[in-house]
Protein backbone atom coordinates (compact mmCIF):
# COMPACT_ATOMS: atom_id res chain seq x y z
CA UNK A 1 0.00 0.00 0.00
CA UNK A 2 1.40 3.40 -1.03
CA UNK A 3 1.74 6.24 1.43
CA UNK A 4 -1.03 8.20 -0.34
CA UNK A 5 -3.38 5.21 -0.32
CA UNK A 6 -2.64 4.53 3.33
CA UNK A 7 -3.34 8.18 4.24
CA UNK A 8 -6.59 8.13 2.23
CA UNK A 9 -7.70 4.89 3.88
CA UNK A 10 -7.17 6.47 7.29
CA UNK A 11 -8.50 9.98 6.60
CA UNK A 12 -10.49 9.80 3.37
CA UNK A 13 -9.77 11.09 -0.13
CA UNK A 14 -11.34 14.45 0.70
CA UNK A 15 -8.31 15.05 2.95
CA UNK A 16 -5.87 13.40 0.55
CA UNK A 17 -6.68 15.30 -2.66
CA UNK A 18 -5.56 18.76 -1.40
CA UNK A 19 -2.25 17.23 -0.35
CA UNK A 20 -1.73 15.75 -3.80
CA UNK A 21 -2.60 19.04 -5.56
CA UNK A 22 -0.44 21.21 -3.27
CA UNK A 23 2.46 18.79 -3.66
CA UNK A 24 2.22 18.96 -7.46
CA UNK A 25 2.09 22.76 -7.39
CA UNK A 26 5.18 22.91 -5.14
CA UNK A 27 7.10 20.64 -7.48
CA UNK A 28 6.19 22.86 -10.44
CA UNK A 29 7.17 25.99 -8.52
CA UNK A 30 10.49 24.47 -7.47
CA UNK A 31 11.24 23.35 -11.02
CA UNK A 32 10.66 26.85 -12.40
CA UNK A 33 12.73 28.39 -9.59
CA UNK A 34 15.57 25.94 -10.23
CA UNK A 35 15.65 26.96 -13.89
CA UNK A 36 15.63 30.65 -13.05
CA UNK A 37 18.60 30.51 -10.70
CA UNK A 38 20.41 27.49 -12.17
CA UNK A 39 20.04 25.42 -9.00
CA UNK A 40 19.46 21.74 -9.86
CA UNK A 41 17.30 19.84 -7.36
CA UNK A 42 15.99 22.96 -5.62
CA UNK A 43 13.27 22.07 -3.10
CA UNK A 44 11.41 24.33 -0.65
CA UNK A 45 8.42 23.75 1.62
CA UNK A 46 5.22 25.74 1.91
CA UNK A 47 5.00 29.51 1.47
CA UNK A 48 8.58 30.43 0.52
CA UNK A 49 9.47 34.08 -0.02
CA UNK A 50 12.21 34.46 -2.64
CA UNK A 51 13.25 38.00 -3.61
CA UNK A 52 16.12 39.14 -5.83
CA UNK A 53 16.70 35.83 -7.62
CA UNK A 54 18.90 37.57 -10.20
CA UNK A 55 21.41 38.31 -7.42
CA UNK A 56 21.55 34.74 -6.05
CA UNK A 57 23.67 31.71 -6.91
CA UNK A 58 22.57 28.44 -5.36
CA UNK A 59 24.28 25.07 -5.80
CA UNK A 60 22.91 21.57 -6.24
CA UNK A 61 20.58 19.75 -3.87
CA UNK A 62 19.12 22.71 -1.97
CA UNK A 63 16.49 21.70 0.60
CA UNK A 64 14.41 23.98 2.83
CA UNK A 65 11.38 23.57 5.08
CA UNK A 66 8.30 25.78 5.32
CA UNK A 67 8.37 29.60 5.42
CA UNK A 68 11.79 30.00 3.79
CA UNK A 69 12.74 33.66 3.26
CA UNK A 70 15.68 34.29 0.92
CA UNK A 71 16.14 37.93 -0.01
CA UNK A 72 18.85 39.70 -1.95
CA UNK A 73 17.65 43.25 -1.34
CA UNK A 74 17.84 45.35 -4.50
CA UNK A 75 16.11 48.39 -3.06
CA UNK A 76 14.62 49.76 0.15
CA UNK A 77 12.64 52.98 -0.09
CA UNK A 78 15.00 55.33 -2.00
CA UNK A 79 18.07 53.13 -1.54
CA UNK A 80 19.47 50.85 -4.25
CA UNK A 81 21.82 47.89 -3.74
CA UNK A 82 23.79 45.30 -5.72
CA UNK A 83 23.79 42.31 -3.34
CA UNK A 84 25.45 38.94 -3.89
CA UNK A 85 24.03 35.87 -2.17
CA UNK A 86 26.00 32.67 -2.85
CA UNK A 87 25.03 29.26 -1.46
CA UNK A 88 26.96 26.06 -2.12
CA UNK A 89 25.80 22.49 -2.69
CA UNK A 90 23.86 20.24 -0.32
CA UNK A 91 22.31 23.02 1.78
CA UNK A 92 19.66 21.81 4.25
CA UNK A 93 17.46 24.36 6.05
CA UNK A 94 14.63 23.69 8.49
CA UNK A 95 11.47 25.82 8.88
CA UNK A 96 11.38 29.63 9.02
CA UNK A 97 14.97 30.29 7.96
CA UNK A 98 15.60 33.89 6.87
CA UNK A 99 18.70 34.86 4.87
CA UNK A 100 18.79 38.60 4.12
CA UNK A 101 21.53 40.12 1.96
CA UNK A 102 22.19 43.64 0.70
CA UNK A 103 25.99 43.39 0.66
CA UNK A 104 27.50 39.88 0.26
CA UNK A 105 26.74 36.58 1.96
CA UNK A 106 28.57 33.38 1.03
CA UNK A 107 27.62 30.01 2.48
CA UNK A 108 29.72 26.94 1.79
CA UNK A 109 28.43 23.51 0.83
CA UNK A 110 26.94 21.24 3.46
CA UNK A 111 25.25 23.82 5.70
CA UNK A 112 22.67 22.39 8.11
CA UNK A 113 20.45 25.03 9.76
CA UNK A 114 17.73 24.47 12.32
CA UNK A 115 14.44 26.34 12.57
CA UNK A 116 14.11 30.13 13.02
CA UNK A 117 17.69 30.88 11.92
CA UNK A 118 18.52 34.42 10.76
CA UNK A 119 21.58 35.24 8.63
CA UNK A 120 21.85 38.92 7.75
CA UNK A 121 24.58 41.30 6.58
CA UNK A 122 22.70 44.53 7.41
CA UNK A 123 20.49 46.38 9.85
CA UNK A 124 18.01 49.24 9.99
CA UNK A 125 20.13 52.28 10.80
CA UNK A 126 23.76 53.16 11.46
CA UNK A 127 25.05 52.87 15.02
CA UNK A 128 28.80 53.37 14.58
CA UNK A 129 31.05 56.11 13.22
CA UNK A 130 29.66 59.14 11.43
CA UNK A 131 26.01 59.92 10.67
CA UNK A 132 24.54 57.63 13.29
CA UNK A 133 20.79 57.02 13.34
CA UNK A 134 18.57 59.21 15.49
CA UNK A 135 16.41 57.14 17.89
CA UNK A 136 13.57 59.58 17.21
CA UNK A 137 13.39 58.20 13.65
CA UNK A 138 11.08 55.25 13.19
CA UNK A 139 13.21 52.10 12.81
CA UNK A 140 11.45 51.19 9.55
CA UNK A 141 12.39 54.61 8.12
CA UNK A 142 16.10 54.38 8.94
CA UNK A 143 18.54 53.67 6.13
CA UNK A 144 19.64 50.08 5.66
CA UNK A 145 23.36 49.77 6.40
CA UNK A 146 25.89 46.95 6.31
CA UNK A 147 28.98 46.78 8.52
CA UNK A 148 30.50 43.86 6.59
CA UNK A 149 29.99 40.70 4.60
CA UNK A 150 29.01 37.35 6.07
CA UNK A 151 31.00 34.21 5.29
CA UNK A 152 29.99 30.73 6.46
CA UNK A 153 32.31 27.86 5.57
CA UNK A 154 31.67 24.27 4.56
CA UNK A 155 29.87 21.66 6.68
CA UNK A 156 28.67 24.17 9.28
CA UNK A 157 25.77 23.33 11.61
CA UNK A 158 23.62 26.17 12.98
CA UNK A 159 21.24 25.15 15.77
CA UNK A 160 17.67 26.37 16.19
CA UNK A 161 17.27 30.11 16.67
CA UNK A 162 20.85 31.07 15.73
CA UNK A 163 21.44 34.66 14.55
CA UNK A 164 24.44 35.47 12.34
CA UNK A 165 25.12 39.20 12.04
CA UNK A 166 27.00 41.41 9.58
CA UNK A 167 30.78 41.00 9.55
CA UNK A 168 30.66 37.42 10.85
CA UNK A 169 32.99 34.69 9.60
CA UNK A 170 32.28 31.08 10.57
CA UNK A 171 34.97 28.56 9.66
CA UNK A 172 34.57 25.14 8.07
CA UNK A 173 33.09 22.42 10.25
CA UNK A 174 31.96 24.77 13.02
CA UNK A 175 28.90 24.08 15.18
CA UNK A 176 26.86 26.96 16.64
CA UNK A 177 24.62 26.12 19.60
CA UNK A 178 20.90 26.89 19.63
CA UNK A 179 19.82 30.51 20.22
CA UNK A 180 23.38 31.82 19.86
CA UNK A 181 24.30 35.17 18.30
CA UNK A 182 27.38 35.21 16.07
CA UNK A 183 28.87 38.68 15.77
CA UNK A 184 32.48 38.05 14.79
CA UNK A 185 34.82 35.21 13.83
CA UNK A 186 34.29 31.58 14.83
CA UNK A 187 37.30 29.43 13.89
CA UNK A 188 37.04 26.25 11.87
CA UNK A 189 36.26 22.95 13.59
CA UNK A 190 34.97 24.51 16.78
CA UNK A 191 31.79 24.45 18.86
CA UNK A 192 30.52 27.87 19.93
CA UNK A 193 27.48 29.05 21.87
CA UNK A 194 26.11 32.08 23.68
CA UNK A 195 25.22 35.69 22.93
CA UNK A 196 27.68 36.67 21.67
CA UNK A 197 28.87 33.21 20.68
CA UNK A 198 32.12 32.04 22.30
CA UNK A 199 34.20 29.00 21.42
CA UNK A 200 33.66 26.18 23.91
CA UNK A 201 35.30 23.19 22.24
CA UNK A 202 37.78 22.54 19.43
CA UNK A 203 38.23 19.43 17.30
CA UNK A 204 41.53 17.68 17.96
CA UNK A 205 42.42 15.74 14.81
CA UNK A 206 45.12 13.62 16.48
CA UNK A 207 42.89 12.48 19.34
CA UNK A 208 39.76 12.62 17.16
CA UNK A 209 37.60 14.26 19.78
CA UNK A 210 36.12 17.65 20.68
CA UNK A 211 38.16 19.09 23.53
CA UNK A 212 37.27 22.00 25.81
CA UNK A 213 39.16 25.11 24.70
CA UNK A 214 41.67 25.03 27.58
CA UNK A 215 42.53 21.37 26.93
CA UNK A 216 42.66 21.87 23.16
CA UNK A 217 45.19 24.68 23.57
CA UNK A 218 47.43 22.61 25.86
CA UNK A 219 47.13 19.35 23.89
Secondary structure, 3 states (H helix, E strand, C coil): CCHHHHHHHHHCHHHHHHHHHHHHHHHHHHHHHHHHHCCCCCECCCCCEEECHHHEEECCCCEECCCCEEEECCEECCEECCCEEEECCCCEECCCCEEEECCEEEECCCCEECCCCEEECCEECCCCCCCCCCCCCCHHHCCEECCCCEEECCCCEECCCCEECCCCEECCCCEECCCCEECCEECCCEEEECECCEEEEEEECCCCEEEEHHHHHHC
